[in-house]
């Protein structure tokens, strides 16, 4: 079905993922099937159909992963980057883009932080040195479209301009456009 869906397609943005850390930890087989095997299926279908550009969306959690979600996204990144070696003479380009927390998206940590603040804290974080990266939905869309357009290299793209936030002290600098009421 995926192969048929890509017939005549020029650009694929692979955004499907099991992306919530607790869900991945509780359902490790599903996390691997979705995040790793699903990516492999996208790569094979794109190669078979000579899709011009394939962009996989990833996460800042793929950097030195400490949980299964980050680990599966790291493996998926490696598959997409290495897929360029399987393209032969075709002009297809596989690449990835990483970003952090999209404010207002399903699975955003912001509602969790809001609830913790309303209850008097503290904010729960993975590690005291963790940095969170926040962007709005329009910023995330722009990032993805720019990455597709600029897919000159074949690798992992980490776009600048997204401020990191240390959340252990409760200060979370969010994008100006994010109206979330914290």
Phi, psi and omega in degrees: 000317179297319178300316179295323181294336183265001178298125178076009182270139179263325185227134174237129173248111183269104183245355182292135178192151164270106195245359179266126186306310181299323179295321178293319180294322181283329184237066187297324180294316179296323179298316179292316180298319183283307189279328181260300182295325176298319176297318177300319178296320177296315180300311182297317179294321179293319177297315181298330184257005178052045175297139185287316183225135176229121180242125175259134177272134181231198189217155174295343179288351178281351178275117182046062188297141178243003178218168185294324178303308179300320181294318180291325178289326176296315178299316179299318177303314181297321177298315182293318179295315182289340178301336177299334179285343182263001187280348182060228180271000181291147182279010181301143177234125174256135176207172180228155172228136179253141168207176187256226187281123178264110183297126179095353178273162176296130179093001179296145179283346185301314178299326177295312178300316181302313180298318180294322178293317179299328179274003179093012175078186359278170173280129177274132179228157181297319184204147181302334181266006183296143173241132177257146178241121185247144172208160177277168177300314177300323177295321179294318178297315179299317179302314182294313180297321178294320180295322177295314182295322185266016187291057178280325179265169181238087182190208181257126182255128175242111184276139177279182176089358178258114183290139175275154182228130170274121186255001184292337179258009176087359178267119181234097178284112182259161177303145182305325184285350184278108179258089187241356173069036174269000000 
